[in-house]
Amino acid sequence: SREKSSWSSSSRPNDIAISRDGAVYVTDRKKKAVNVYNTDGVFIRKIATIDGKTPISDPAALAVNSKNMLCLLDSGNNSISIFDSNGSAIKSFNIGDPDGKPVDLAVAGENLYVLDKKRNSIKMFQTDGKQVATFSTQGTEPGDLDEPSSIAATGINRFMVTDCGNNRIQEFEVIYTPPPPDNVTAEGEPGCVTLKWDSATNPLVDGYAIYRAPKEGGTGSELIAKTKETVYRDESVEPGITYIYAVTALVSSGNESAISEKCTASAQKLVLAPPAGLVASPDDLSVELSWQPDPSPYVTAYVIYRDKQEIARVSETSFVDTGLAPETGYVYEVASVGRDGSLSEPASVTVTTLVSTRPPVEIEVLELSDIFSNTYKTYEENGIGKIRVRNNTPNNISRLNVQFTIKNFMDFASETSITDLGPGRSVEIPLKAVFNNKILDVTEDTPVQTQITASYYVNGELKSFATKQSINVYEKHKMTWDDPNRLGAFVTTKDPVVMEFVRGIITQYDHTSDPLICACLVHDALGAAGVRYTRDPSNSYQKRKENVDLVDYLQYPRETLKRKSGDCDDLSILYSACLESVGIQTRFVEVPGHIFIMFELGDTRDLGDDSMNELLVIEDGRVWVPVEVTRVGKSFSDAWEAGSRNYYTCRPDELATVDLHDAWQAYKPANLPVSSFRMQPVQRQIIDKRFDNEFAVICKTSVKIKNRNLFERLQKDPKDSETCLQLGIAYAKYGVLDEAMAMFEASLENAPDNAAAFNNIGNIRFVEGKYDKAVEAYKKAASLDPGDPLVLVNLARALIKTGQKAEAKKTFDKACSIYPDIVKDYRGLWMKLIGTK
């Protein structure tokens, strides 16, 4: 088993809660506070008061409400306090009964539930501090409690309680009866009655019921509708009749409210005018009708008649009637439709269709693009163009087959079947293509002929119509800049040439899971391997971007490695592929006349949104590091500074970023043939010597970026022992032992009895191989905190290194007596000490 060291601080955690933005809240009953961490365990802040003045007395339980606010149960102050995401107190209120024993807290919607172990009860509060109800009592019957210990919400009105005395878990449901809606009004309008009322304030209310009865001759109210809105339009009324209305509030699990105050209204009779300005524009197989919109707000649609037969209902003020016979007269009528279904008098127009001059089936090429062989797979889904096929015959075509093919590059034609294409009807069809592997063999740009065929049967006789069009097939290095996402096809992260090169570098170093450190090592290794920037004098990036139709030539990462040179886009593609191959997300950055990349460092929820004097980029809630890859050969720090300068000296309207993962959705990386080429591994000593051990500098930089809040706190209070301790731990995790030791010693200057600081000093001495000094530090930590089994484990490991195996055995046995399960985590140490006396 693997032995582990404990980088820790003294505390007594009791409860934990995690917010939606990743903040981890932990109660510390020993220090009477709530500690806040990010999801990596980095300490962010401490909450020590319930209202900015009154100290926390006994932090018993935590919960996060629906508004992402922290709720704290302080059993010592007998209170609940609510804090925002920055730790600022918003509200604090007393929960009553000072003789009770509140032990846990749950939050559901706007309600807070406090579990009292002594009273065997649950109190329900609203967030404003108002107590709504008290549940349960001591006993054994369902609903009774006996020494309850914890509570958890399972829904907006449900919660579960561990009932220890009765050896069970009980689920409770709050049955709520809401008050009736206020300010219900009814107003008669042409063809309908509109009701309005105030929205309920309780979140448990999830709807309303509307009741109606005639004022005269009715037999009672009837339910006519349910809605979640606070407005309802009753269109099922008869004009001139007065109705009585009432509304009730509904909850998903509970009782319906009493009815609201009643109100009355009657709908007005709706009279509509016929549509004005009706015009008919004929074609050979169709007629287009248009008319002026009706200004009345009560018109919902228009009904259209051809030769006294209804053919359509539309909401627009135009309609195209297709499938007509040429040289034929028709009479059209259009009437307005009211909200109550009534019709206006129709407007009328007579028209004759034109003489037809079209082929029976017409194929119109709407778009057809050239083919880039490196993205040939995208054409299976996205297609290479689109056509419109129109039935110009007076008859319905029950089945029309459309085929698309490119000779030599498609084994089978792509086929689309259209069923029941009516006379005069047209349909747009995407042209998709499944290419064979021959398309990857194209070594120079090649013009090809496409063929589109539409065929169908008439009385058993095949009818076919075809059209041809020429396009170009570009070889695999070509792309145009009309869509920068095409870069995704060149970033071949799974190419063994790239993967083996990167892994050959990072396996020589520690902490390469940190994106900043990994990116530094890859950049410096490329420079040490001799990769350099070479400008393309005949076809610069600026010329290509200014002319998006210009076909550009790009290198794949393996080719740039082999040639050890490339222009800005080639080097950006190479660096992006290297970082993405180890899971570091990248984006291309386009500025006037140039392109470079930036890689993701982390989330702003963990790292903050400070750009560190414009060294970092904040975009889409994430922190990015811009790198000017054309500086390869110089240090990573130099390339980082140049990249940030390029980013921030550019106007926002001149800058654009291309997210590689979005680009891959449209353009998957090309499948390259197997290659025997491999880049010679670059040894660590060569990289460190050439770039003056930049690895160590970047490790320190990463610590400062990830712990900016701690450095800010230390700047405000240099004597903050806990902050010094946390920074020492952060430095130690990255192997920056000199800075870590300085921080631990600073922690002891202000808190000489800090056991955690001595424990971590012992860890540093152990790593340095100074085992006698490690023993000394661990013994001091154990004397200050004798109940910490991890300190004793560390001491036992150091004693073994100094030859004191018997003493190590006694120390490890003492750790096991404090926490018996610790042997499972340190089996290797336990096995070393078996048989020692």
JOHU-V419202 format. One record per pair of residues at least 24 apart in sequence whose ideal C-beta (glycine too) atoms are under 7 Angstrom apart, sorted by the first residue. I is the first residue (numbers start at 1). J is the second residue. Records with the same first field share a line. If there is no record, write none. Layout:
I = J / J
This chain:
1 = 827 / 828
2 = 828
3 = 797 / 826 / 828 / 829
4 = 825
5 = 763 / 794
6 = 759 / 790 / 794
7 = 729 / 732 / 733 / 760 / 763
8 = 756 / 790
9 = 722 / 725 / 726 / 756
10 = 755 / 756 / 785
14 = 59 / 60
15 = 61 / 62
16 = 62
17 = 62 / 63 / 64 / 70
19 = 64 / 68 / 85
20 = 68
21 = 68 / 85 / 605
22 = 605 / 606
23 = 85
25 = 62 / 70
27 = 59 / 62
29 = 58 / 59
32 = 56 / 57 / 59
33 = 59
34 = 59 / 62 / 72
36 = 87
38 = 606
39 = 606
40 = 606
42 = 706 / 707
43 = 710 / 726
44 = 709
45 = 87
47 = 83 / 87
50 = 74 / 77 / 79 / 81 / 89 / 92
51 = 81 / 89 / 92
52 = 89
60 = 102 / 103
61 = 104 / 105
63 = 105 / 106 / 107
65 = 107
66 = 109
71 = 105 / 107 / 112
73 = 102 / 105 / 114
75 = 101 / 102
80 = 112 / 125
82 = 127
93 = 129
95 = 123 / 125
103 = 149
104 = 150 / 151
106 = 151 / 152 / 153 / 159
107 = 153
108 = 153 / 155 / 156 / 157 / 159
109 = 156 / 203
110 = 203
113 = 151 / 159
115 = 148 / 150 / 151 / 161
117 = 147 / 148 / 149
120 = 145 / 146 / 148
122 = 151 / 161
135 = 172
140 = 166
156 = 203 / 204
157 = 204 / 253
173 = 253
175 = 254 / 255
176 = 204 / 251 / 254
177 = 254 / 255 / 257
178 = 202 / 204 / 205 / 249 / 251 / 257
179 = 257
180 = 248 / 249 / 257 / 258 / 259 / 260
181 = 208 / 247 / 249 / 260
184 = 247 / 260 / 261 / 263
185 = 263
186 = 245 / 263 / 264 / 265
187 = 265
188 = 265 / 266 / 267 / 268
189 = 267 / 268
190 = 268 / 270 / 298
191 = 235 / 239 / 267 / 270 / 298 / 338 / 339 / 340
192 = 233 / 234 / 235 / 237 / 267 / 339 / 340
193 = 234 / 237 / 243 / 265 / 267
194 = 231 / 233
195 = 232 / 234 / 245 / 247
196 = 230 / 231
197 = 230 / 247 / 260
198 = 230
199 = 230
200 = 249
204 = 251 / 254
205 = 249 / 250 / 251
206 = 250 / 251 / 252
207 = 250
208 = 247 / 248 / 249 / 250
209 = 247 / 248 / 250 / 256
210 = 245 / 247
211 = 245 / 246 / 259
212 = 243 / 245
213 = 243 / 244
214 = 241 / 243
215 = 242 / 243 / 244 / 264
221 = 246
235 = 339 / 340
237 = 267
239 = 267 / 268 / 269
240 = 266 / 269
241 = 266
242 = 266
270 = 298 / 338 / 339 / 340 / 342
272 = 296 / 299 / 336 / 338 / 342 / 344
273 = 344
274 = 335 / 336 / 344 / 345 / 346 / 347
275 = 302 / 334 / 336 / 347
278 = 334 / 347 / 349
280 = 332 / 349 / 351
282 = 351 / 352 / 353 / 354
283 = 353 / 354
284 = 326 / 353 / 354 / 355 / 356 / 358
285 = 322 / 323 / 324 / 326 / 353 / 356 / 392 / 423 / 424
286 = 320 / 321 / 322 / 324 / 424
287 = 321 / 324 / 330 / 351 / 353
288 = 318 / 320
289 = 318 / 319 / 321 / 332 / 334
290 = 317 / 318
291 = 317 / 334 / 347
292 = 317
293 = 317
294 = 336
298 = 338 / 339
299 = 336 / 337 / 338
300 = 337 / 338 / 339
301 = 337
302 = 334 / 335 / 336 / 337
303 = 335 / 337 / 343
304 = 332 / 334
305 = 332 / 333 / 346
306 = 330 / 332
307 = 331
313 = 337
322 = 422 / 424 / 425
323 = 422 / 423 / 424 / 425
324 = 353 / 424
325 = 353 / 394
326 = 353 / 354 / 355 / 356
327 = 352 / 353 / 355
328 = 352 / 353
356 = 392
358 = 392
359 = 392 / 465
360 = 392 / 393 / 463
361 = 389 / 391 / 392 / 454 / 465
362 = 390 / 392
363 = 387 / 389 / 452 / 454 / 465 / 467
364 = 388
365 = 467 / 469
366 = 428
368 = 450 / 469 / 471
370 = 471 / 472 / 474
371 = 471 / 473 / 474
372 = 474 / 478 / 479
373 = 439 / 440 / 442 / 473 / 474 / 475 / 476
374 = 476 / 489 / 670
375 = 486 / 489 / 667
376 = 435 / 439
377 = 668
378 = 666 / 667 / 668
379 = 432 / 433 / 435
380 = 432 / 434
383 = 430 / 431 / 432
384 = 431 / 433
385 = 431
386 = 428 / 429 / 430 / 431
387 = 429 / 431 / 452
388 = 426 / 428
389 = 418 / 426 / 427 / 429 / 454
390 = 426
391 = 421 / 422 / 423 / 424 / 425
393 = 423
394 = 423
395 = 423
396 = 420 / 422 / 423
397 = 421 / 456
399 = 456
400 = 454 / 456
401 = 455 / 456
402 = 429 / 454
403 = 453
404 = 431 / 433 / 450 / 452
405 = 451
406 = 433 / 448 / 450
407 = 449
408 = 438
409 = 435 / 436 / 438 / 439 / 448 / 473
410 = 434 / 435 / 436
411 = 436
439 = 473
440 = 476
442 = 473 / 475
443 = 475
444 = 475
445 = 472 / 474 / 475
446 = 472 / 473
447 = 472
448 = 473
474 = 551
476 = 670
477 = 553 / 554
478 = 551 / 552 / 553
479 = 552 / 554
480 = 548 / 549 / 550 / 551 / 552
481 = 544 / 545 / 548 / 552
482 = 548 / 549
484 = 588 / 590 / 658
485 = 658 / 662 / 663 / 666 / 667
486 = 667
487 = 573 / 588 / 658 / 663
488 = 660 / 663 / 664 / 667 / 669
489 = 667 / 668 / 669 / 670
490 = 554 / 556 / 573
491 = 573 / 576 / 577 / 580 / 660 / 669
492 = 556 / 557 / 577 / 669 / 670 / 672
493 = 577 / 580 / 581 / 669
495 = 557 / 558 / 672
497 = 558 / 561 / 675 / 677 / 678 / 679
498 = 557 / 558 / 577 / 578 / 581
499 = 581
500 = 678
501 = 561 / 679
502 = 578 / 581 / 582
504 = 681
505 = 682
506 = 582
508 = 684
509 = 684 / 695
510 = 735
511 = 699 / 734 / 735
514 = 702
515 = 584 / 599 / 600 / 601
516 = 601 / 625 / 698 / 701 / 702
517 = 698 / 699 / 702
518 = 582 / 584
519 = 579 / 584 / 599 / 625 / 627
520 = 636 / 694 / 695 / 698
521 = 695
522 = 578 / 579
523 = 627 / 632 / 636 / 639
524 = 635 / 636 / 687 / 691 / 694
525 = 682 / 687
526 = 632
527 = 632 / 633 / 634
528 = 682 / 686 / 687 / 690
529 = 679 / 682
530 = 564
531 = 564 / 565 / 632
532 = 564 / 565 / 632 / 633
533 = 571 / 630 / 632
534 = 565 / 566 / 567
535 = 567
536 = 567
541 = 567 / 568 / 569 / 593 / 594 / 595
542 = 593
556 = 672
558 = 672 / 675 / 677
561 = 679
562 = 677
568 = 594 / 595 / 596 / 630
569 = 595
571 = 629 / 630 / 632
572 = 596 / 597 / 629
575 = 627 / 629
576 = 660
580 = 660
585 = 661
586 = 660
587 = 624 / 657 / 658 / 659 / 660
588 = 657 / 658
589 = 626 / 647 / 655 / 657
590 = 656 / 658
591 = 646 / 650 / 654 / 655
592 = 654
594 = 646
596 = 626 / 627 / 628 / 629 / 643 / 646
597 = 627 / 629
598 = 624 / 625 / 626 / 627 / 643
599 = 624 / 625
600 = 624
601 = 625
607 = 705 / 706
608 = 708 / 709
610 = 708
612 = 705
614 = 644 / 648
615 = 640 / 644
617 = 647
619 = 657
635 = 691 / 694
636 = 694 / 698
637 = 694
699 = 734 / 735 / 736
700 = 736 / 739
702 = 734
703 = 730 / 731 / 734 / 736
719 = 750
721 = 747 / 750 / 751 / 754
725 = 754 / 756 / 757
728 = 760
729 = 760
732 = 760 / 763 / 764
737 = 764 / 767 / 768
740 = 764
753 = 784
755 = 781 / 784 / 785 / 788 / 791
758 = 784
759 = 791 / 794
762 = 794 / 798
763 = 794
766 = 798
771 = 798 / 801 / 802
772 = 802
774 = 798
775 = 799 / 802
787 = 818
789 = 815 / 818 / 819 / 822
793 = 822 / 826 / 829
796 = 829
797 = 829
800 = 832
805 = 836
806 = 836 / 837
808 = 833
809 = 833 / 836
